[in-house]
Amino acid sequence: MRVRVNTITQLIPLLRQQPHVIQELYQDRLEEEFAPTEMGMHTIEQVLIRTILHEGLHMGAIQALIRQLRSGADQD
């Protein structure tokens, strides 16, 4: 399902709902197997773990950008 988001106020509720949606869709299917991905993952559980890690990397990059922008604004 793709959702078009234009503002942060639209994004925040979707992010808050995300854990509940994932649980509803996959809680009984975590060990379900499929053909391995290019990274060798072959269960929903493995993909979810990697996805959560990847989301954390994005969050770290976003936080670093925000700090950099705020420090630049302080210098003006």
N, C-alpha and C positions, 0 to 999 in steps of 0.2 A: 504494500500500500504506500503510495507516495502522497505526501501532503505538501502543498506549496505554502511556505512561510515567508512573510514579508517584513515582519518586525520581531523584535525580541519579546514583546508582550504576547505575540502569537506562539513563539517558540517555547517559552517557559512552561505553560500548561501541558504541552505535548511531551516535554522531557519528564515532567512529573508523572505523567500517565504511563510512560514507557515501561517501567518495571512491572506494572500490573498487566499490561498488554502482553509482555514477554511471558510472564508466568502463566497467564490464561492460555496462550497459544502453545507453549512448549513444556509445561510442567510434567506431563505424562509421556513426553517424547524425548527426553534428554539423551537417552542411550540409543535412540534410533540411528541406524547406520545408513550411509549413502556412499557413493563413489568418492574417494579422497579428493580434497581440493588440491590446488597447486602447493599449498603449505603442508599437506599431509593430514589435514583434519578430516575425520570421517564420521563424527557424531555431532548432533546439535549442541551437546554440552561443550565440546571442544570449540566450536565456533562461537558460542556465547562467551566463553572465558576469554578468547582472543579478542572478541569485539569489545568487551568491557575494558580490557587492557588498552586497546587502541583508543577508545573514548577518553581514557585517562590521559593518554599522550596529547590528544587534542586539547583537553582542558588545561594541561600544563602550558602548552603553546599559547593558548588564549590568555591565560593569566600573565605570562611573560610579556605579551604584547600590550596588555592593559597597563602593567607596571611601567613599561617603556614609554607609553603614551602619556601617562600621568607624570612621569619624571620629566619628560620633554615639555609638558605644559607648565610645570613649575619653573622652568628656566626662561620662559617668555616674559 
